[in-house]
Amino acid sequence: MVVRSILFVAVLVVLAGCGGDSAPPASSAAPSAAAPAPSTTTAAPPVTQSPALQVGDSPSTATSPAAPPRISLGGGTSSADPTPTPTAGGAESARHTREEVLAGMQPLQILRDKWNAIRQKSIGSQDAGEEHNWLWDFRTNPKQPALTMAAPDSKYVRHLRLTYFPRTDEFQLTATGPDDQERLLRGTYSEPVQEVQLDGKKVHRTFKLELVEADPRDEKDQWRITLNQQENNRYLLQMDRKRGQNFQRFETISAQREGTSFALSDTDYGEKACIISGGLGTIQVSHNGKSYWVCCTGCKAAFEEEPDRWIADYEAKQKEQPAE
């Protein structure tokens, strides 16, 4: 009996020694509450400041993934992209001055007036007549002045907005139809501005400004509009639609100036020159007790909004003129 007890105790001792690796000692099972926890953070490498990502850069050029630069794709700006992205006239208008636009638009000043028009394809019908009213617009986009035409009774275009981009030497026309659909057309002179004596007495201004729809919604309905200034008192608005590789005329609108013709040269206007456009002044305005002339309600609104600015521009131009 004693021998068996001794053997049993020996077996227990052997088994306890073989299983010691499966259970760690009590001292190593968990860190002591008093001992500091091991650090899990490492020192961050020095941050290299990367340049702002510009439109067109590959994303691989960005070296700071924690703070990616902002990208502007819609013509807007951000802290990382101070230069506007070129859009339809957006960046272009930011690079030129209002005076440059007006200089390019000066030959078109002859349009500024009311005109009685007849659609030639509709002669004999009751809806053949319409009225065109051309005005200057300096308020919609002060840096991009434009000539606008309202024709509420027109069958094809109820509103036109014509402006000029000096850097590309290109005109842009926005045509709005009776259904409020807009067409964006661009182009330049197919016949240059000329001053000719058509009646042997008075010099007349003539030109052809041809504009083609840039991005038509329907390629089978692409338009071309030509402003054909035939003399001081008359112009044609010629409208073509693309058929195959060529354009075919679908309407010609003949416009006659309401009232008498205007003198051609800006110098002929004397003190009645419009303080804004340089055309013939028809409306008198005043500021600080002094009177000035403007050519239309559009110029009148612009003057009343910024009288000091326009007066300063006008006086600067007067100083630049050579003394007689």
C-alpha positions in Angstrom: 0.0 0.0 0.0 2.8 2.4 0.8 4.6 1.6 -2.4 1.5 2.3 -4.4 1.1 5.8 -2.7 4.7 6.6 -3.5 4.2 5.7 -7.2 1.0 7.7 -7.5 2.7 10.9 -6.1 5.6 10.4 -8.5 3.2 10.2 -11.5 1.6 13.5 -10.5 4.9 15.2 -10.2 5.9 14.0 -13.7 2.6 15.2 -15.2 2.9 18.6 -13.6 6.4 19.0 -15.1 5.3 18.1 -18.7 2.4 20.6 -18.8 4.3 23.6 -17.5 4.7 25.2 -21.0 0.9 25.4 -21.6 0.3 27.9 -18.8 2.6 31.0 -18.4 3.8 31.9 -14.9 1.5 34.2 -13.0 4.1 37.0 -13.1 4.1 37.1 -17.0 0.3 36.6 -17.7 -0.5 40.4 -17.5 1.6 43.6 -16.9 1.7 44.9 -13.4 -0.7 47.8 -12.8 2.2 49.9 -11.5 4.3 49.2 -14.7 3.9 51.7 -17.6 2.2 50.3 -20.7 4.5 49.8 -23.7 4.2 52.7 -26.3 2.4 51.9 -29.6 3.3 55.2 -31.4 6.3 55.9 -33.4 7.9 59.3 -34.3 6.2 60.7 -37.4 8.6 61.4 -40.3 9.1 65.1 -41.3 6.2 66.3 -43.6 7.3 67.5 -47.0 5.0 70.3 -48.3 3.8 69.5 -51.7 2.8 72.0 -54.3 -1.0 72.5 -55.0 -2.3 70.1 -57.5 -3.4 71.9 -60.7 -6.0 70.8 -63.1 -4.4 68.2 -65.4 -1.8 67.0 -62.9 -1.7 63.3 -62.3 -2.9 62.2 -58.8 0.5 60.5 -58.3 2.1 63.9 -57.9 0.3 64.5 -54.6 2.8 63.6 -51.8 0.7 64.4 -48.7 -2.2 61.9 -48.6 -3.3 63.2 -45.2 -4.3 66.6 -46.7 -5.0 66.3 -50.4 -5.1 69.6 -52.3 -8.5 70.9 -53.5 -9.1 70.8 -57.2 -11.5 73.2 -59.0 -13.0 71.9 -62.2 -15.9 74.3 -62.7 -14.3 77.6 -63.1 -14.4 78.4 -59.4 -11.3 78.9 -57.1 -10.1 77.4 -53.9 -7.2 78.1 -51.6 -5.1 75.6 -53.6 -6.2 76.7 -57.0 -6.2 80.5 -57.3 -6.5 80.5 -61.0 -9.9 80.0 -62.6 -10.3 77.0 -64.9 -11.1 78.1 -68.5 -14.8 77.8 -69.1 -17.1 79.3 -71.7 -15.8 82.8 -71.4 -15.2 82.6 -67.6 -11.4 82.7 -67.5 -11.3 84.6 -70.7 -13.3 87.5 -69.2 -11.0 87.5 -66.2 -8.0 88.1 -68.3 -9.2 91.1 -70.3 -10.5 94.5 -69.4 -13.9 96.0 -70.0 -12.3 98.7 -72.2 -10.8 96.0 -74.5 -14.2 94.5 -74.9 -15.8 97.9 -75.8 -13.0 98.6 -78.3 -13.8 95.3 -80.1 -17.5 96.0 -79.9 -17.3 99.6 -81.2 -18.1 98.9 -84.9 -21.3 97.2 -83.7 -22.4 100.4 -81.9 -24.4 101.2 -85.1 -26.9 98.6 -84.1 -27.9 100.5 -80.9 -31.4 101.7 -81.6 -35.0 100.5 -82.4 -35.6 98.8 -85.7 -38.7 97.8 -87.6 -38.2 94.4 -89.2 -40.0 92.1 -91.7 -39.5 88.4 -92.1 -39.0 88.0 -95.9 -40.2 84.4 -95.9 -43.4 85.5 -94.3 -44.3 88.4 -96.5 -48.1 88.7 -96.9 -48.9 87.0 -93.6 -50.2 88.8 -90.6 -47.2 87.8 -88.4 -44.4 89.0 -90.8 -43.5 92.1 -88.8 -41.4 92.4 -85.6 -39.5 95.0 -83.7 -35.8 94.8 -82.7 -34.6 96.9 -79.8 -30.8 96.9 -79.3 -29.4 98.1 -76.0 -26.1 98.0 -74.1 -25.9 95.7 -71.0 -23.2 96.6 -68.5 -25.0 95.1 -65.5 -25.3 91.4 -66.1 -21.5 91.0 -66.2 -19.7 94.3 -65.7 -16.4 92.9 -67.0 -18.1 91.5 -70.1 -20.4 94.2 -71.6 -22.7 93.2 -74.4 -25.2 94.5 -76.9 -28.6 92.9 -76.4 -31.6 92.7 -78.7 -35.1 92.2 -77.6 -37.7 91.1 -80.1 -40.8 89.9 -78.2 -42.8 89.2 -81.4 -40.1 87.4 -83.3 -40.9 83.9 -84.6 -37.3 82.7 -84.2 -35.3 84.7 -81.7 -36.8 86.6 -78.8 -33.5 87.8 -77.3 -29.9 88.1 -78.5 -26.8 88.8 -76.5 -23.7 89.7 -78.4 -20.3 90.2 -76.9 -16.6 90.0 -77.8 -13.5 88.2 -76.4 -10.3 90.1 -77.2 -7.8 87.3 -76.5 -9.4 85.0 -79.1 -10.6 87.8 -81.3 -14.0 86.1 -81.4 -17.6 87.2 -81.0 -20.2 85.2 -79.0 -23.9 85.4 -79.6 -26.5 83.8 -77.2 -29.8 83.4 -79.0 -33.0 82.7 -77.1 -36.0 81.4 -79.0 -39.7 81.6 -78.2 -39.5 78.3 -76.3 -36.7 79.8 -74.1 -34.2 77.4 -75.7 -30.7 79.0 -75.8 -28.3 78.6 -78.7 -24.6 79.6 -78.2 -23.0 80.8 -81.4 -19.4 82.0 -82.0 -17.6 83.6 -85.0 -16.1 86.6 -86.6 -16.4 88.9 -89.6 -16.9 87.1 -92.9 -16.7 90.6 -94.5 -14.7 93.2 -92.6 -16.0 96.5 -91.3 -15.8 99.1 -94.1 -16.8 102.7 -94.4 -18.3 103.4 -97.9 -20.2 106.2 -99.6 -23.3 104.4 -100.8 -25.4 107.5 -101.7 -22.6 109.8 -102.7 -23.1 112.0 -99.7 -22.9 110.2 -96.4 -20.4 107.5 -95.3 -22.0 104.3 -94.2 -20.7 101.4 -92.2 -21.0 97.9 -93.6 -19.9 94.4 -92.4 -20.9 90.8 -92.1 -20.6 89.1 -88.8 -21.1 85.3 -89.1 -21.7 83.2 -86.1 -22.1 79.4 -86.0 -23.8 77.3 -83.2 -20.9 75.9 -81.3 -22.5 72.9 -79.5 -25.9 72.2 -80.9 -28.3 69.9 -78.9 -29.3 68.4 -82.2 -26.7 68.1 -85.0 -29.6 68.1 -87.5 -30.7 71.5 -86.2 -27.4 73.5 -86.1 -27.8 77.2 -86.8 -25.8 79.9 -88.4 -26.8 83.6 -87.9 -25.3 86.4 -89.9 -25.6 90.0 -89.0 -25.3 91.8 -92.4 -25.0 95.5 -91.9 -25.8 97.0 -95.3 -25.9 100.7 -94.4 -26.4 102.9 -91.4 -30.2 102.5 -91.6 -30.6 98.8 -92.7 -29.3 95.4 -91.7 -30.3 91.8 -92.5 -30.5 89.0 -89.9 -29.8 86.0 -92.1 -30.6 82.6 -90.5 -29.3 79.3 -91.9 -29.7 75.7 -90.8 -27.1 72.9 -91.5 -28.2 70.3 -94.1 -25.5 67.7 -94.6 -22.2 69.5 -95.1 -23.7 72.9 -96.0 -25.9 75.5 -94.5 -29.2 76.5 -96.1 -31.1 79.7 -95.6 -34.4 79.3 -93.9 -35.2 83.0 -93.1 -34.0 86.5 -93.8 -35.2 89.3 -91.5 -34.8 92.8 -93.0 -34.6 95.6 -90.4 -35.0 99.3 -91.0 -33.9 101.8 -88.4 -36.7 103.7 -86.7 -36.4 107.4 -87.5 -33.4 109.1 -89.1 -30.0 107.7 -89.5 -27.2 108.4 -87.1 -23.9 110.0 -88.0 -21.2 107.4 -88.5 -18.1 108.8 -86.9 -18.0 109.1 -83.1 -16.3 112.5 -83.5 -19.4 113.8 -85.2 -21.4 113.5 -82.0 -19.4 116.2 -80.2 -20.7 116.8 -76.7 -23.6 114.5 -77.3 -21.4 111.4 -77.4 -22.5 108.7 -75.0 -20.2 108.8 -71.9 -20.1 105.0 -71.9 -20.3 103.6 -75.4 -19.2 106.6 -77.4 -22.3 106.4 -79.6 -24.8 109.2 -80.2 -26.3 110.3 -76.9 -30.1 110.4 -76.8 -30.7 110.6 -73.0 -29.3 113.2 -70.7 -28.1 112.2 -67.2 -26.5 114.3 -64.4 -24.1 113.8 -61.5 -22.8 116.4 -59.0 -24.5 119.1 -60.9 -23.0 118.3 -64.3 -24.8 116.8 -67.3 -23.7 114.0 -69.5 -25.2 112.0 -72.4 -25.9 108.3 -72.8 -27.2 106.5 -75.9 -29.8 104.0 -74.4 -31.5 102.9 -71.2 -28.8 100.2 -70.7 -26.0 102.8 -70.6 -28.3 105.0 -68.3 -28.6 102.2 -65.8 -24.9 101.5 -65.9 -24.1 105.2 -65.3 -26.5 105.5 -62.4 -24.9 102.5 -60.8 -21.3 103.7 -61.1 -21.3 107.4 -62.1 -17.9 108.2 -60.7 -16.3 105.2 -62.4 -17.7 106.1 -65.9 -16.9 109.8 -65.5 -13.3 109.0 -64.6 -13.0 106.7 -67.6 -14.5 109.4 -69.9 -12.2 112.1 -68.6 -9.2 109.9 -69.0 -10.1 109.2 -72.6 -10.5 113.0 -73.2 -7.0 113.6 -72.0 -5.6 110.9 -74.3 -7.0 112.6 -77.4 -4.5 114.7 -79.3 -5.0 118.5 -79.1 -6.2 120.0 -82.3 
